[in-house]
Amino acid sequence: MTEIVEILLSASFWAAVLRIASPLIFATMGELICERAGVLNLGIEGIMVMGAFAGWMAVYAGLGLWPGVLFALLAGMAFGAVHAVLTVPFGLSQHVVGLGITLLATSSTYYAYRLSLPEVTSPPRIEPFQPLEWPLLERIPVVGEALAAQTALTWLAFAVVVVVALVLYRTPLGLALRAAGENPQAVESQGLSVTAIRMGAVIAGSGLMAVGGAFLTMSAFSSFFFEMVNGRGWICIALVVFGAWKPGKALLGALLFAGFDALQIRLQQTGLGQIVPYQVFLMIPYVLSILALVLMSRRAEVPAALMTPFNRGDR
């Protein structure tokens, strides 16, 4: 118990929590935008893989870090456009299309990687984003030290949450987007295009998912390997449900999962790690997240028109 308390009071633990949560925040906000508009995007896992590769490859080619982020964003939006066309105007199954996008994006990434680096046995490393210098923050114990250890992409992730919340609840665009996922007939009665709103939401949300993937290669690992996303996309879908389709609660869910993950890594290095098999520690964040999801989702209100195709003129 003492060891756990020491871990929770250490700046390195909270720095790791913020770092682990950052890609989840980007992708969760992207999925939340899609679902609030009425579209379930199961392509998130593959889009994150593609974003991780696209951003890393752009930097490796010499375009720079921020152009790399932009390149990842555009790659995600491209796959989002494919998803949007198939599910919104054509009304195909969102489950089937989403899984197809995941397979397409993952296999396309593998092909592009082998085509670009045919002779490479281990992925080259790039110079990633470095922590921003905040002299005043570094003087604040624990919290300040943890914040001072973050890169610009982590700060951007939290800014995205604020922007998404403001757009959803403080702008006419956000009202129209939420209505498209709740009552698309009402949107149509106002002379707005449900198809355009939903397609725009899927494309924009997919771009954020790809930036979440790019965080892994450009701010966390400085290299690319295919297992790096490692199910984070599916976790983000669960986090949207955990957060009841609200940005603030979804952010808390991402931080909670990241806290569990950072904790299990450190527990393996304590005396418990000598007794308990490491597989048990790997299970901890997922088991606790499932329990939290079960408790929270019972009170969550699902968007009424989620996964429901809309045809103009339907009543």
C-alpha positions as CSV (number, residue, x, y, z in Angstrom):
1,M,0.0,0.0,0.0
2,T,2.8,2.4,0.8
3,E,4.4,1.7,-2.6
4,I,1.1,2.6,-4.3
5,V,0.9,5.9,-2.4
6,E,4.4,6.8,-3.3
7,I,3.7,6.1,-6.9
8,L,0.5,8.3,-6.9
9,L,2.4,11.1,-5.3
10,S,5.3,11.1,-7.8
11,A,5.5,13.6,-10.6
12,S,6.8,10.9,-13.1
13,F,3.5,9.0,-12.6
14,W,1.3,11.9,-13.5
15,A,3.6,12.9,-16.4
16,A,3.1,9.3,-17.7
17,V,-0.7,9.6,-17.2
18,L,-0.9,12.7,-19.3
19,R,1.4,11.2,-22.0
20,I,-0.6,8.0,-22.2
21,A,-3.9,9.8,-22.3
22,S,-3.0,12.2,-25.1
23,P,-3.5,9.9,-28.1
24,L,-6.7,8.6,-26.4
25,I,-8.0,12.1,-26.1
26,F,-7.5,12.9,-29.8
27,A,-9.1,9.7,-30.9
28,T,-11.9,9.8,-28.4
29,M,-12.9,13.3,-29.4
30,G,-12.9,12.2,-33.0
31,E,-15.1,9.2,-32.3
32,L,-17.4,11.4,-30.2
33,I,-17.9,13.8,-33.0
34,C,-18.8,11.0,-35.4
35,E,-21.3,9.4,-32.9
36,R,-22.9,12.7,-31.9
37,A,-23.8,13.1,-35.6
38,G,-25.2,9.6,-35.7
39,V,-22.4,7.6,-37.2
40,L,-20.4,4.8,-35.4
41,N,-16.9,4.8,-36.8
42,L,-15.3,1.4,-36.2
43,G,-12.5,2.4,-38.6
44,I,-10.8,4.2,-35.7
45,E,-8.2,1.5,-35.1
46,G,-6.9,1.4,-38.7
47,I,-7.1,5.2,-39.0
48,M,-4.9,5.5,-36.0
49,V,-2.4,3.1,-37.5
50,M,-2.4,5.1,-40.7
51,G,-2.0,8.4,-38.9
52,A,0.9,7.0,-36.9
53,F,2.6,6.0,-40.1
54,A,1.7,9.0,-42.2
55,G,3.0,11.5,-39.6
56,W,6.2,9.5,-39.0
57,M,6.9,9.1,-42.7
58,A,6.4,12.8,-43.4
59,V,8.9,13.7,-40.7
60,Y,11.3,11.0,-41.9
61,A,11.1,12.5,-45.4
62,G,12.1,15.9,-44.0
63,L,8.8,17.8,-43.9
64,G,9.1,18.7,-40.2
65,L,7.0,17.9,-37.1
66,W,4.0,20.1,-37.6
67,P,3.7,19.3,-41.3
68,G,3.8,15.7,-40.2
69,V,0.9,16.3,-37.9
70,L,-1.0,18.0,-40.8
71,F,-0.1,15.1,-43.1
72,A,-1.5,12.6,-40.6
73,L,-4.6,14.7,-40.3
74,L,-5.2,14.7,-44.0
75,A,-4.6,11.0,-44.3
76,G,-7.2,10.3,-41.6
77,M,-9.7,12.6,-43.3
78,A,-9.2,10.8,-46.6
79,F,-10.1,7.4,-45.0
80,G,-12.9,9.2,-43.1
81,A,-14.3,10.4,-46.4
82,V,-14.4,6.9,-47.7
83,H,-16.2,5.8,-44.6
84,A,-18.6,8.8,-44.8
85,V,-19.5,8.2,-48.5
86,L,-20.3,4.5,-47.9
87,T,-22.3,4.9,-44.7
88,V,-24.1,8.2,-45.0
89,P,-25.5,8.7,-48.6
90,F,-25.3,5.0,-49.5
91,G,-26.5,3.8,-46.1
92,L,-24.3,0.7,-45.8
93,S,-23.8,-1.0,-42.5
94,Q,-21.7,1.1,-40.3
95,H,-20.3,-1.9,-38.5
96,V,-19.2,-3.6,-41.8
97,V,-17.8,-0.4,-43.3
98,G,-16.0,0.5,-40.1
99,L,-14.3,-2.8,-39.8
100,G,-13.5,-2.7,-43.6
101,I,-11.9,0.7,-43.1
102,T,-9.7,-0.7,-40.3
103,L,-8.5,-3.5,-42.5
104,L,-8.0,-1.3,-45.5
105,A,-6.1,1.4,-43.5
106,T,-3.9,-1.2,-41.7
107,S,-3.1,-3.2,-44.9
108,S,-2.5,0.1,-46.8
109,T,-0.1,1.2,-44.1
110,Y,1.8,-2.1,-44.3
111,Y,2.1,-1.9,-48.1
112,A,3.2,1.7,-48.0
113,Y,5.8,0.9,-45.3
114,R,7.3,-2.0,-47.3
115,L,7.2,0.1,-50.5
116,S,8.9,3.1,-48.9
117,L,11.5,1.1,-46.9
118,P,12.0,-2.2,-48.6
119,E,15.4,-2.9,-47.2
120,V,14.9,-1.7,-43.6
121,T,14.8,-4.3,-40.9
122,S,14.2,-2.0,-38.0
123,P,12.2,1.3,-38.3
124,P,14.3,4.4,-38.5
125,R,14.0,6.9,-35.6
126,I,13.0,10.5,-36.0
127,E,13.5,13.5,-33.8
128,P,10.2,13.8,-31.9
129,F,8.4,16.7,-30.2
130,Q,10.3,17.8,-27.1
131,P,8.7,18.9,-23.9
132,L,7.9,22.6,-23.8
133,E,9.9,24.8,-21.4
134,W,7.8,26.2,-18.6
135,P,10.2,27.6,-16.0
136,L,7.4,28.6,-13.6
137,L,5.5,25.2,-13.9
138,E,8.7,23.3,-13.1
139,R,8.7,25.0,-9.6
140,I,5.3,23.6,-8.7
141,P,5.7,20.2,-7.0
142,V,4.2,17.1,-8.7
143,V,1.5,18.7,-10.8
144,G,3.7,21.4,-12.2
145,E,6.6,19.0,-12.9
146,A,4.2,16.6,-14.6
147,L,2.8,19.4,-16.9
148,A,6.3,20.7,-17.7
149,A,7.3,17.3,-19.0
150,Q,4.6,17.4,-21.8
151,T,5.1,18.1,-25.5
152,A,3.0,20.5,-27.6
153,L,0.8,17.7,-28.8
154,T,-0.4,16.9,-25.3
155,W,-1.3,20.6,-24.8
156,L,-3.0,20.5,-28.2
157,A,-5.0,17.4,-27.1
158,F,-6.5,19.3,-24.1
159,A,-7.2,22.3,-26.3
160,V,-9.1,20.0,-28.7
161,V,-11.4,19.0,-25.8
162,V,-12.2,22.6,-25.1
163,V,-12.8,23.4,-28.8
164,V,-15.0,20.3,-29.3
165,A,-17.1,21.2,-26.2
166,L,-17.5,24.8,-27.2
167,V,-18.5,23.9,-30.8
168,L,-21.0,21.2,-29.7
169,Y,-22.7,23.3,-27.0
170,R,-22.1,26.9,-27.9
171,T,-22.5,27.2,-31.7
172,P,-25.2,26.6,-34.3
173,L,-23.0,24.1,-36.0
174,G,-22.8,22.0,-32.8
175,L,-26.5,22.2,-32.3
176,A,-27.1,21.0,-35.9
177,L,-24.5,18.2,-35.4
178,R,-26.1,17.0,-32.2
179,A,-29.6,17.2,-33.8
180,A,-28.3,15.1,-36.7
181,G,-27.6,12.3,-34.2
182,E,-30.8,12.8,-32.2
183,N,-33.5,13.9,-34.6
184,P,-32.3,14.2,-38.2
185,Q,-35.9,14.9,-39.4
186,A,-35.8,18.1,-37.4
187,V,-32.5,19.1,-39.1
188,E,-34.0,18.6,-42.5
189,S,-37.1,20.6,-41.6
190,Q,-34.8,23.6,-41.0
191,G,-33.4,23.3,-44.5
192,L,-30.1,21.8,-43.5
193,S,-28.5,18.8,-45.0
194,V,-28.2,15.8,-42.7
195,T,-26.0,14.1,-45.2
196,A,-23.5,17.0,-45.3
197,I,-23.4,17.3,-41.5
198,R,-22.8,13.7,-40.9
199,M,-20.2,13.4,-43.6
200,G,-18.4,16.4,-42.3
201,A,-18.5,15.0,-38.8
202,V,-17.0,11.7,-39.9
203,I,-14.3,13.3,-42.0
204,A,-13.3,15.7,-39.2
205,G,-13.5,13.1,-36.5
206,S,-11.3,10.7,-38.5
207,G,-8.7,13.4,-38.9
208,L,-8.5,13.7,-35.1
209,M,-8.2,9.9,-34.8
210,A,-5.2,10.0,-37.1
211,V,-3.6,12.8,-35.1
212,G,-4.0,10.5,-32.1
213,G,-2.0,7.9,-33.9
214,A,0.6,10.4,-35.0
215,F,1.1,11.3,-31.3
216,L,2.5,7.8,-30.8
217,T,5.2,8.1,-33.4
218,M,6.0,11.8,-33.1
219,S,5.8,12.4,-29.4
220,A,5.9,9.1,-27.6
221,F,8.1,6.5,-29.4
222,S,9.9,8.5,-32.1
223,S,9.6,5.4,-34.4
224,F,6.9,3.4,-36.1
225,F,5.9,-0.3,-35.6
226,F,2.6,-1.9,-36.5
227,E,1.6,-3.0,-33.0
228,M,2.0,0.4,-31.5
229,V,-1.7,1.3,-31.6
230,N,-2.4,-2.0,-29.7
231,G,-6.2,-1.7,-29.4
232,R,-6.3,2.0,-28.3
233,G,-8.9,2.6,-31.0
234,W,-11.3,0.2,-29.4
235,I,-10.7,1.7,-26.0
236,C,-11.6,5.1,-27.4
237,I,-15.0,3.7,-28.5
238,A,-15.6,2.5,-25.0
239,L,-14.5,5.9,-23.6
240,V,-17.1,7.7,-25.6
241,V,-19.8,5.5,-24.0
242,F,-18.1,5.9,-20.6
243,G,-18.3,9.7,-21.1
244,A,-22.0,9.6,-22.1
245,W,-21.1,11.3,-25.4
246,K,-19.9,14.4,-23.5
247,P,-16.3,15.8,-24.1
248,G,-15.6,16.5,-20.4
249,K,-16.6,13.1,-19.1
250,A,-14.8,11.4,-22.0
251,L,-11.6,13.3,-21.1
252,L,-11.9,12.1,-17.5
253,G,-12.3,8.5,-18.9
254,A,-9.2,8.8,-20.9
255,L,-7.3,10.1,-17.9
256,L,-8.7,7.3,-15.8
257,F,-7.6,4.6,-18.2
258,A,-4.2,6.2,-18.6
259,G,-3.9,6.3,-14.8
260,F,-4.6,2.5,-14.6
261,D,-2.1,1.9,-17.4
262,A,0.7,4.0,-15.8
263,L,0.0,2.4,-12.4
264,Q,0.3,-1.2,-13.7
265,I,3.6,-0.4,-15.3
266,R,5.0,0.8,-12.1
267,L,3.5,-1.9,-10.0
268,Q,5.5,-4.4,-12.0
269,Q,8.7,-2.8,-10.8
270,T,7.7,-3.1,-7.1
271,G,7.8,-6.1,-4.8
272,L,4.5,-7.2,-6.1
273,G,6.1,-7.7,-9.5
274,Q,8.2,-10.5,-8.0
275,I,5.1,-12.3,-6.8
276,V,2.2,-11.6,-9.2
277,P,2.6,-12.6,-12.9
278,Y,3.0,-9.6,-15.2
279,Q,0.0,-10.7,-17.2
280,V,-2.2,-9.7,-14.2
281,F,-0.8,-6.2,-14.2
282,L,-1.4,-5.9,-17.9
283,M,-5.1,-6.8,-17.3
284,I,-5.6,-4.2,-14.6
285,P,-6.4,-1.1,-16.8
286,Y,-8.7,-3.1,-19.0
287,V,-10.6,-4.8,-16.2
288,L,-11.0,-1.6,-14.2
289,S,-12.1,0.3,-17.3
290,I,-14.7,-2.4,-18.1
291,L,-16.1,-2.1,-14.5
292,A,-16.2,1.7,-14.8
293,L,-17.8,1.4,-18.2
294,V,-20.5,-0.9,-16.9
295,L,-21.3,1.5,-14.0
296,M,-21.3,4.6,-16.1
297,S,-23.0,3.3,-19.2
298,R,-26.2,2.3,-17.3
299,R,-27.0,6.0,-17.0
300,A,-25.7,7.1,-20.4
301,E,-28.2,8.4,-23.0
302,V,-27.3,7.1,-26.4
303,P,-27.9,9.5,-29.3
304,A,-31.3,8.4,-30.6
305,A,-30.4,8.2,-34.3
306,L,-26.9,6.6,-33.8
307,M,-26.3,4.0,-36.5
308,T,-29.7,4.8,-38.1
309,P,-29.4,5.7,-41.8
310,F,-31.2,8.8,-43.0
311,N,-32.8,9.3,-46.3
312,R,-34.1,12.7,-47.3
313,G,-37.8,12.9,-47.1
314,D,-38.2,10.0,-44.5
315,R,-40.5,10.6,-41.6
